[in-house]
Amino acid sequence: MYQIYIDSGTSNSKLYLLKDMHSVDFMIANVGTKDSAISGSNDVLLSGLKAIYDGVLERNNLLDKDIQSIWLSGMVTNPFGIIEVEHISTPVDAKKLLEQRYIHYEEKYFHRELNLIRGVKTAKRGQAVTMENIDQMNNVRGEEIEVVGMVARGIIPMNEDCVMVSPGSHTHLVFVKNGTIMDIASNFTGELNYAIKKDTILGGELTDEDIVLIKEYVLQGYQMVKTYGLARALYIVHATKVFGVCENEVRNCLLSGIISGGVIDMLKYKVDREWNGVKRAVIIGGKNYIEAYRILMKHILPEIETEIVCSKAGESFGLYGYLALAEIL
């Protein structure tokens, strides 16, 4: 029998066809919860997911009855996903993630049960969230299954406190102890970078290319925001254009230091006060801009061993996480 695993995010969804616990085919669709939010209905998401499901079945000469189960993780459990499902409260390990999956019968497109992997939050079950404790509240959807996959593959060691750094529209810091997600610190990064590039004067003073970052300028950007604050630091980046000081690529490096530096400062805050045993950080990603996090880690937290990791082509850490859950079943 075959299984289907779908990793669905904000902008795209990846479907994997598995046989005997091995990925034999995959397909990507440029559809995610962003499309549902824009249209005001999750039909666009469901129809897009069903299209790649049908496509991979046709490509492999399979029928719906040949698929034993369908599993999904990521943004499918948010308000603009397939169905909104409450997060699981930390601490969370693979067993808890599996036991508390949400089984949803999807009657409009798939006409069958879907196994939805819940996201994880730091709020305790039933806890009232107020202005007094909101600074302690964080959540992820999708990163939890990636952690399970990285623990299963030994990328995050079971016997070593570790932080997974997951850059994206929101950069999440996930504290993992003995293979269990203990805490999360979320940061508004990619969204801020996008807004600056799209809706400010800096948009015409930066490059859209994923350039190789220069350490000197990343650190200079970080020092700007530490010394002068965000508003002044961003103006200084703009001033380099006004006064013809440097090229667009250098401004990108400065901006990376400004935005990413705040994330690593947050990590230092947590390590100094709460995550005292952390000696290792794993950064997920393959794009050049992610190097800013490693540069800043070496500068701000040199005692923590830092590594950038990528999954194999046609695979993902989410897929590895699903395979780890399937082994527990």
N, C-alpha and C positions, 0 to 999 in steps of 0.2 A: 504493500500500500504506500501511497504518497501522502505527504503533508505539505501545507503551504504556510510560509511565514512572511508577513508583511510588516515592514518598518515604515511607518507613515509619519511624515513631519509636517512642517508648516508649508513648504513649497513643493516637495516631491515625495513620492512613495516608491519603495523598492520591494518587489515581490520575489521570493525565493521558492523554487520547487525542490522538495527534498524527497529522496528515496533511500531507505535504510540508513537514515541519519547523515546523509551526504547531500550537499547541494548539487543538483544536476542541471539547473537552468535558473535564470533570473531575468526580470524585466523591470524597467523603470518607467514611471509615469510622472509627468510634470503637473501633479495635482496634490493638494494638501489642504490643511484646515484654513489657510489663507483664502483659498478659493470659496470655501463655504461661508467664511465671514463676509466676503465681498458680495456674494450672491444672496446671502440671507437664508440659505438652505443647504443642508448637507447632501442634497441629491447630486451635486456636482462631484463631491468627494466619492460617494458610494458608486456612482456610475463610472467614475474613473478607475476605481479599484476593481470593479467588476470587469471592466474592459481589459485590464492587464491579466486578470485571473483567467478570463476566457481566452485571451491571446496565448498565454503560456500553455494552457490545456491543448489548444489547437495545434500549437507548434510541436507538442510532444505526443500527439494522437491519444489524448486522454479525455475521459468524460468526468463530469462532476462526481459521479459515484465512485470514481477511482481515488478521490481525495478523502483520506480518513479524517483529517481535521484541518481547520484553518486558525492560525494564531496571528494576532496583530499587537503591535506595541507602538509607543510614541504618542502622537497627538490625537489618536482616535478616541481617547476617553475625555477630551476636553469639550467645552460647550459647543464648539464648531466641528467636532469629530463625528464619529458614528453615533455615540451616545455618551452623555456626560456621566462619568463614574468618579466617585470620591477617591482621593489619594489614600494610600496606606501610610500610616504614621511610622516614623523611625522608632526603633531600629528595624531594618529590613534585610533579610538574606534571601538566597535563592528559594529555599523551602517556603518561606512566608509569601514571596512573590507568586509562587505557583499555587499555593493553597488559596490565596485571596484573589485569583484571577476572576474576571467577571464574564460569565457565559451569557451571551446575548443572541437571541434568535432574530436574525435580520430577514424580514419578510418581504421587503420591496425589491431587492436586487439579487441577493445570494440565496434566499429561501432556505437557510440552514443556520446552525449554530456557529457563532464566532467566539473564539477565546480571546478576550481582551486583557492584556497585561496592564495593570493599574500603575499610575505614577506614584511617587513617594513625596511626602511632605514632612516637615519638622513639627508641625502642630500636632499635639496629642489628640486622640479621638475624643470628640466632644468638647475640646478646649475652646473657650471663647477667645477670639482674636480681637485685641483692642489697640488703641494708639500707644498704650504703655508697653505692649509686648510685640508689636508688629515688626520691630527690628530683628526679632528672633525667628521670624517666619520665612520659610523658603520652600520651594517645591521643584520637582523635575518630572518630566514625562519623556521617556526614551532613554535617558542616561542610566536609569536603574537597571535595565536589561543589559546595557553595555557593561556596567560594572560586573554583573553576573558572568558575562562572557569573558571579561578580562581576568577575573579571578579563576575561572575554569581553565583558562589558557596559561595561567601562571604569570601573566603580565603584572597583575596586582598580587603579590605574595600573600598567602593565608596567614603567615606568622609575622607580618610586618605592617605597622600602621602606614597608611598610604593616602595620598590625596589624588583623585582624578580631576584634572582640569579639562573641561569640555567647552572650548571656545565656540561661539555662535552668536545668534541674535541676542541670547542671554548667555553669558559665560558662567557655568556652574562649577563650583568647587565642591567635590563630594568626598567626605571623610570616610574612609573604609578601614575597619578594624576586624581582624579575624574573618575576612570575607563578608562582613556585614556593613551595610550603610548605616553609619551612626549619626551623621549630621550633614548639612548642606549649607552653602553660602552662595547665593545667586547674585549676579551682577548684570547691569544694563549696558551692554557693550556694542554688539553688532548693530542693534537698533539705533544707538547713539551715533555710531560711525555712519550709518546709512542716512540718518537725518541731517547730519552735518554736511555730507557730500551732496545731498539732494536739495536741501532747502536753505543753505547759507551761502554766503559769498565764497567760502572756502571750496565749494563744489567745483568752481572753475580753476582752482589753484592746486588741485591734486590730480593724481593719475588714477585711472580706473584699473590699471594693471596690477596683478599680484606680484609686486616687485620683490627682489631680494633685499631684505632689510639690512641697514648698516648700524652696527652696534652703537657707535658714537652718537648718532642722531636719535636713536631710540632712547638712550639714557639721557640725552639732553632734553627731550620732550618730557620725560619723567621728572627731571629736576625742575623744569618750568612749572608743572602743575603742583609740585610739592612746595615750591617757593611762592608762587603767585596765585594759586587757585585756578580753577577750570576756566573761568571767563577770561582772565588775563592771559593764560597760557594759549588759549585759542586765538586771541588777538595777536599775540607774538607770532604765531604761525602765519597768520594773514599778513602781518607786517613784513615778513621775509619776502613776500611777493611785491608789496608796495615799494620796498626799497631795493628790490632786485638782488637779494642776498644769496638765494639758492634756487635750485630747480624743483619742479613739482615732486619728484621722487624723494627728495630730502624732506619736504613737507609731510609726505606720507609717513616717513619714519618718525618724525616728531609727533604726529598725531597718534601713531601706534603707541609711542611711549606714554602719551598723555592718557589714553583710554585704558590700555592694558596695565599701566602702572598702578592704577587704583585697584585693580583686581588682585595684584600680588601684594599690595599693601593690606588688603582685606585678608589674604591668606596669612600674612605675617601676624596680623592681629589675632586670628583664630589659633595659630600655632603657639603663640606666646601665652595665650590665656586658657585655651580649651583643648586643642589638639596637640598636646605636648609631646606625644611619642612619634610624631611624623618625621621620618627620615628619607622619604621617597615621594616624588610627585611624577605622575604620568600624564602627559598632555596628548590629547587625541587630535589628529588632523594631519593633512598633507599639504595644505596651502602655505605659501611663503610667509604670510602675515603672522602665522602662529609662532614663528621663531621669536617674535617680540616677547612672548611669555617666558621662553627659556632664557633669553638675554636678561630679562628683569629678575627672574628667579636667581640666577647666578649673582646678580648685583645685590638683591635685597635679602635673599635667603640662601647664601652660599653653602650652608651646612646641609641642605636638603639635596639629595641626588635627584636630578631631573632628566626625564627622557621624553622625546616625542615619538609616538607610536602610530602606525597606520595599519588597517586591516588589509588582507590580500585583495587583489582585484577580483570583483564579482562576489565579494563577501563583505561582512561587516561585523563589528563587535556585538551588535544587536543579534545578528544571526548566531554567533557563538553563544550568546546568552540563551537564546531559544533552545539550542541544542543541549545546553546544560540543564535546562528545565525538563526537556524531553527525557533525559537520562534518569531523572528523579521519578517520573511518572510510573 
